Amino acid sequence: PRKIFSGIQPTGSMHLGNYFGAITQWIDLQHKNEDITVSVVDLHSITLPQDPNVLPKSILEMTATLLACGIDPNKSVIFQQSRVLQHTELFWYLGCICTMARLAHLPQYKEKSALLKDVLLGIFIYPVLQAADILVHKATHVPVGEDQIQQLQLCQELAQMFNKKFGTVFPIPRTLLSEKGSARIRSLREPSKKMSKSDPDSKSRICLTDASDDIVKKIKKAVTDFTSAVTYDPESRPGVSNLILIHSLISGKQPQVIVEESQYLDTLKYKHLVADVIIEHLLPIKKKIEAYIANPEYLDQVLREGSEKAQATAEETMVEVRRKVGINFLE
Ligand code: TYM
């Protein structure tokens, strides 16, 4: 049977890239009654400095957002990474079979470290913890956006290396990318880049919790090009095509149909239309997020119960891992 696992960092609000690249996939899988576990990966988020007074709120807000999007704790497991110590435990075992040269090769590390004077160890070994997240649950499929492909390749390699060295424990997890271009939603300010939480320009992304007037402002300011017709061509017109893609994902209409319906609009009028479509789609989700946030005790309970379930699965794997490695000789 398939075992699906994925994670999201709790810092920064969820944006449309996360939503269409990952979360809507998770909800679809949940609807198909797949066995899905999702983690709020707080340990990953502290690879960049976080304010200890703000972090707990961020964790609760991300949990609220996931529930508002449709993750159902009665069908899926949703938990907080740091509460399941087996993640950090397996991380160490994997760290002992992973070379530094391999990690230094990863593009996300190269990008992030290039901007920093002193590179913290956490940023460097981040992908090993991510591999542990997946493998400790013996996941077979990992639904993510395109930016995670290289990290998942590392995870597959580490699973193979471990299995070869110590005997088979882990299935080799497969990457599940969502279709229709949604695996990569672009920045509204620089369409050559992906929409990202860490972009210092907040106009580059639409967050699920954004106020309606902010959404209008951000979409109006979205970089397009000097052609005023509305046409879909992600290669030569990435800016306007990104808006059409978002519109298409919300409405379920093919990009070509949207283009035909918009043939009498220029890009500015079309932007107003897209902004309205986004606002209308996000409104009910935003209301649910607010309602969940108003009930932190409930959110804490969801995370606690989820973490207990996740821990039970993870401990089963670790019993096997410890025995294979030769640490636990009496079991
Ligand atoms: P994070 O928190 O950056 O992003 C969460 C998910 O959103 C996807 N995503 C996008 N998809 C399409 N277009 C975009 N512009 C876009 N931006 C983000 C990401 O691909 C991701 O699926 N390292 C992970 C968290 C993680 C994880 C894991 C994921 C930790 N352990 C184990 C899977 C399995 C991350 O930083 O995601």
Boltz pocket constraint, residues with backbone or C-beta under 6 A from the ligand:
constraints:
  - pocket:
      binder: B
      contacts: [[A, 5], [A, 6], [A, 7], [A, 8], [A, 9], [A, 10], [A, 16], [A, 17], [A, 18], [A, 19], [A, 20], [A, 21], [A, 22], [A, 41], [A, 44], [A, 129], [A, 130], [A, 131], [A, 133], [A, 134], [A, 142], [A, 143], [A, 144], [A, 145], [A, 146], [A, 147], [A, 148], [A, 182], [A, 183], [A, 184], [A, 185], [A, 186], [A, 194], [A, 195], [A, 196]]
      max_distance: 6.0
